[in-house]
Amino acid sequence: SMPRAGVRPSLAPPRVTPKVVIRNKELEQSHLCMGASSYPQNHEARYASYVLNTMLGGSMSSRLFQEIREKRGLAYSVYSSHAMYADAGLFSAYAGTTPARAQEVLDLVRAELADVAAGGLTREEFERAKGHTKGSIVLSLENPGSRMSRLGRTEISEAEPLTVTQLLRRFDDVTLRDAREAAERVLTRPLALTVLGPFSKGAVA
């Protein structure tokens, strides 16, 4: 039989390799990107993962944005993202800051990831993130390009085709326990870190 579209038939799903890569480049800003393997497109925890990402770094009220940019002014840009593909997924966190503050920002990002992984996600954060996620979905439907992209991803991944109402109900069904379990499973996986900036090997711990 023919392999399902988008799935590589003979290779295992790609996984994040835990390592630190430092790319030395003379820049005024340093760029930090940390990531771990996450869930594929059709995994049952995908809705909880979207909410988790929104809470951690996917909005201006998120932990990373508030703790690193708003409260401390340490980064000009900081966010997290969650990408899901047919056979693999990726959770990542990014921060752009000055080279002198890179280590401090990195430590803060890791501290937030560790706290959330250990069950630190609160009910208030969870409800706010879930509401923001649902609102973003509704707003995206005002853009024809976003509508077509959503339909295309569904077709390619052979995901269950859902109406907007059905999709919003899936998010309504996500519980705080679901989000905490997704955090524990994803954020405790081996992390990879890439650093771009005026650094020598071993400059960032």
C-alpha distance (Angstrom), angle and dihedral (degrees) to the residues before:
residue distance angle dihedral
S1 . . .
M2 3.78 . .
P3 3.82 116.9 .
R4 3.78 116.7 -108.9
A5 3.80 114.1 -93.0
G6 3.78 113.5 -90.8
V7 3.83 95.9 16.4
R8 3.80 119.9 109.5
P9 3.81 104.2 -132.5
S10 3.81 100.9 -154.9
L11 3.79 104.8 32.9
A12 3.78 131.2 76.1
P13 3.82 114.9 -118.4
P14 3.81 111.8 -84.9
R15 3.79 116.8 -101.1
V16 3.78 132.2 -162.8
T17 3.80 111.7 -100.9
P18 3.81 110.8 -138.9
K19 3.80 105.4 -123.1
V20 3.79 143.2 114.6
V21 3.80 119.3 -116.5
I22 3.80 118.9 -169.9
R23 3.81 117.7 -168.2
N24 3.78 110.1 -165.6
K25 3.79 111.5 -142.8
E26 3.79 130.7 151.2
L27 3.78 101.2 -114.5
E28 3.79 133.2 147.2
Q29 3.80 89.4 -134.8
S30 3.77 129.0 45.1
H31 3.79 122.2 -140.2
L32 3.80 122.7 -146.6
C33 3.78 123.2 -170.8
M34 3.81 122.3 177.9
G35 3.80 124.2 -179.8
A36 3.79 147.9 169.1
S37 3.78 136.1 -167.9
S38 3.78 113.7 -88.2
Y39 3.81 141.2 174.3
P40 3.82 127.1 -47.5
Q41 3.80 123.0 -120.9
N42 3.79 98.9 -88.6
H43 3.81 99.3 40.8
E44 3.80 115.3 128.6
A45 3.82 90.5 -127.4
R46 3.80 94.5 59.0
Y47 3.82 94.6 101.8
A48 3.79 92.3 50.2
S49 3.80 88.5 48.1
Y50 3.80 92.1 55.0
V51 3.80 90.2 52.6
L52 3.81 90.8 46.2
N53 3.80 91.4 52.5
T54 3.81 92.3 49.0
M55 3.79 90.7 51.8
L56 3.78 95.4 46.2
G57 3.79 102.8 42.5
G58 3.78 112.3 -30.3
S59 3.79 99.4 100.3
M60 3.82 142.5 29.7
S61 3.81 89.5 -100.2
S62 3.80 91.9 52.7
R63 3.79 124.3 117.1
L64 3.78 97.2 -109.7
F65 3.80 94.2 47.2
Q66 3.80 94.1 46.4
E67 3.80 98.8 41.2
I68 3.79 99.7 40.9
R69 3.80 105.9 28.5
E70 3.79 108.4 22.7
K71 3.82 101.6 35.6
R72 3.80 100.2 32.9
G73 3.81 105.9 18.9
L74 3.80 90.3 -137.8
A75 3.80 100.1 135.7
Y76 3.77 135.8 38.6
S77 3.79 89.6 -153.4
V78 3.80 130.3 19.4
Y79 3.79 129.5 160.4
S80 3.79 146.0 131.3
S81 3.79 130.3 -128.1
H82 3.78 137.9 -166.5
A83 3.81 119.3 -150.0
M84 3.80 121.2 -173.1
Y85 3.79 126.3 -167.7
A86 3.80 135.6 176.9
D87 3.79 95.7 -82.8
A88 3.80 106.4 8.7
G89 3.77 144.4 28.3
L90 3.79 138.6 -152.8
F91 3.77 131.8 -150.3
S92 3.80 114.2 -166.9
A93 3.79 140.7 172.2
Y94 3.80 123.6 -155.5
A95 3.78 133.3 -167.5
G96 3.79 131.5 177.8
T97 3.79 114.8 -159.7
T98 3.79 143.6 139.0
P99 3.81 116.0 -69.3
A100 3.81 91.1 -116.3
R101 3.80 90.7 58.8
A102 3.78 98.7 40.0
Q103 3.81 96.3 100.8
E104 3.80 92.7 47.0
V105 3.80 91.8 49.8
L106 3.79 91.5 46.7
D107 3.81 91.0 51.6
L108 3.81 90.9 50.4
V109 3.80 92.7 49.8
R110 3.79 91.1 50.1
A111 3.80 91.1 47.2
E112 3.81 91.6 53.9
L113 3.81 92.3 47.0
A114 3.80 90.5 49.7
D115 3.81 93.5 48.1
V116 3.80 93.6 50.1
A117 3.80 91.4 44.3
A118 3.82 89.0 53.8
G119 3.81 92.7 55.5
G120 3.79 100.2 -88.0
L121 3.80 94.5 136.9
T122 3.82 106.5 117.8
R123 3.78 128.8 -147.9
E124 3.81 91.1 -115.1
E125 3.81 93.0 51.7
F126 3.77 91.1 46.1
E127 3.81 95.6 51.4
R128 3.79 92.3 45.4
A129 3.80 92.2 49.4
K130 3.80 93.1 46.8
G131 3.79 91.3 51.3
H132 3.80 91.7 47.8
T133 3.81 91.8 49.3
K134 3.80 92.5 51.9
G135 3.79 91.3 45.9
S136 3.80 91.3 51.9
I137 3.80 90.5 53.0
V138 3.78 92.2 52.8
L139 3.81 92.5 46.9
S140 3.82 91.6 48.9
L141 3.79 89.6 59.3
E142 3.80 89.3 68.7
N143 3.81 87.8 70.7
P144 3.85 115.1 74.2
G145 3.80 90.3 -153.9
S146 3.79 91.4 56.8
R147 3.79 90.6 48.6
M148 3.79 92.2 52.7
S149 3.80 92.8 45.1
R150 3.80 90.4 53.7
L151 3.80 91.5 50.1
G152 3.80 91.2 46.3
R153 3.81 93.5 51.1
T154 3.79 90.1 49.3
E155 3.80 92.0 51.4
I156 3.80 95.3 46.0
S157 3.80 95.3 46.9
E158 3.81 94.0 40.2
A159 3.79 88.0 -128.7
E160 3.77 119.8 164.3
P161 3.83 107.7 -80.4
L162 3.80 107.2 -122.2
T163 3.76 133.4 -172.8
V164 3.79 116.3 -129.9
T165 3.80 90.3 -103.0
Q166 3.80 91.1 51.9
L167 3.80 91.3 47.5
L168 3.80 92.6 51.7
R169 3.80 89.5 49.4
R170 3.81 89.5 55.5
F171 3.79 88.2 58.5
D172 3.79 91.3 44.8
D173 3.80 87.6 57.3
V174 3.83 93.2 56.1
T175 3.80 110.4 106.4
L176 3.78 131.6 -158.2
R177 3.80 87.5 -109.5
D178 3.82 90.3 55.1
A179 3.80 91.4 52.8
R180 3.80 92.5 46.8
E181 3.81 91.4 50.0
A182 3.81 91.0 50.1
A183 3.80 89.4 49.8
E184 3.78 92.8 49.8
R185 3.79 93.7 48.5
V186 3.81 98.9 42.8
L187 3.80 103.4 33.6
T188 3.81 94.7 49.1
R189 3.81 92.5 56.1
P190 3.82 120.4 104.8
L191 3.79 110.9 -73.1
A192 3.78 129.7 -143.1
L193 3.79 122.0 -155.2
T194 3.79 129.4 -160.1
V195 3.79 120.1 -170.8
L196 3.80 124.0 -170.0
G197 3.78 119.0 -170.8
P198 3.80 145.8 71.4
F199 3.81 94.6 -39.2
S200 3.78 134.8 128.7
K201 3.78 123.8 -141.9
G202 3.79 111.0 -69.5
A203 3.81 93.8 16.1
V204 3.81 92.2 120.0
A205 3.80 119.7 51.8
